[in-house]
Amino acid sequence: MTEPGTARPWPTPPDLHPPKSPVRTGGPSRLADIAQQAEVSEATVSRVLNGKAGVAAATRQKVLAALDVLGYERPVRLRQRSAGLIGLVIPELTNPIFPAFAQVIEEVLSGHGYTPVLCTQSPGGATEDELVEQLVERGVTGIVFMSGLHADTTADPARYARLAGRGVPFVCINGYNGRIRAPFVSPDDAAATRIAVRHLRDLGHRTIGLAVGPGRFVPVQRKLTGFLAETARTQRQAMAEGLIQHTLFSVEGGQAAASALLDAGCTGIVCGSDMMALGAIRAARQRGLRVPGDVSVVGYDDSDLFAFTDPPLTTLRQPVRAMASAAVSSLLEEISGNLVHHTEFVFQPELVVRGSTAAAPPPR
């Protein structure tokens, strides 16, 4: 009996020798299980497990993924030598959007033969510069920066020029900086807040507030631009600016911001992250208000968790897989020495309507 969570060893085929003999792969029942999981034929599974040619890379990856999901060890012949180390520098793991990006980035990198090295920052821990130095000392082939100092308008961009000067290609996700020569991948933050405000206005809300992080970050500045552009249709700019709260990207930050916005009479609140949205819901409930009966809340990011909150969260979904894949592709092109435009690739967010938004309450 295999312990839960323990990989089951793939049985050694009895006829591995002589080498030209056909390799038996553990019996038809296991082949069928893997084929069903990978959504391919049993013949394709057999070719992959025996290291045969004639299988597309994407199909081969699906079979290997099926092995992992079902808990089988990969045959030794399929274990490939790493093409190199790729660093992934992200701010934290407490916000579910960062693990979501990390998982896809690591999956795509592994599919190209690279070994991802995850580096996270925490208060009092290693800084981005220290993590980069450690990665470079270990000979990384490239680095992916997620919501790093490149997104902070007060940070010195010269650190990235020095990194490029050391021959380390890199790509940045979330937060464009024109002074940094690198590919950038970002969601359209301005479009996100415009969509959120439009959604709330269509539901009858007239006093709509915005809870976002510190104003020095590029994504925050873009969210502000979208919010002010959309609210300008129904109210004066001075009034709209008074309904903006800068705080931390956390549950506690969202709670503090929402408390101030509720004091200002907001019946709709747009948040800069899903974690902040959870804090906004908490602030409303502490006042005895119903979400969405009295207050509607819109988040930003979307990961699997937020479909199961109470209430399920209406949010703007970042296209994580598309963005992560584009970032890795750009980095690998840089590593290969191919021409890559040092520009920004912008991806559109998607409004996911769930249970945290509803028609505005009647005026009191």
Secondary structure, 3 states (H helix, E strand, C coil): CCCCCCCECCCCCCCCCCCCCCCCCCCHHHHHHHHHHHCCCHHHHHHHHCCCCCCCHHHHHHHHHHHHHHCECCCHHHCCCCCCEEEEEECCCCCCHHHHHHHHHHHHHHHCCCEEEEEECCCCCCCHHHHHHHHHHCCCCEEEEECCHHHECCCCCHHHHHHHHCCCCEEEECCCCCCCCCCEEEECHHHHHHHHHHHHHHCCCCCEEEEECCCCEHHHHHHHHHHHHHHCCCCCHHHHHCCEEECCCCHHHHHHHHHHHHHCCCCEEEECCHHHHHHHHHHHHHCCCCCCCCCEEEEEECCHHHHCCCCCCEEEECCHHHHHHHHHHHHHHHHCCCCCCCCEEEECCEEECCCCCCCCCCCC
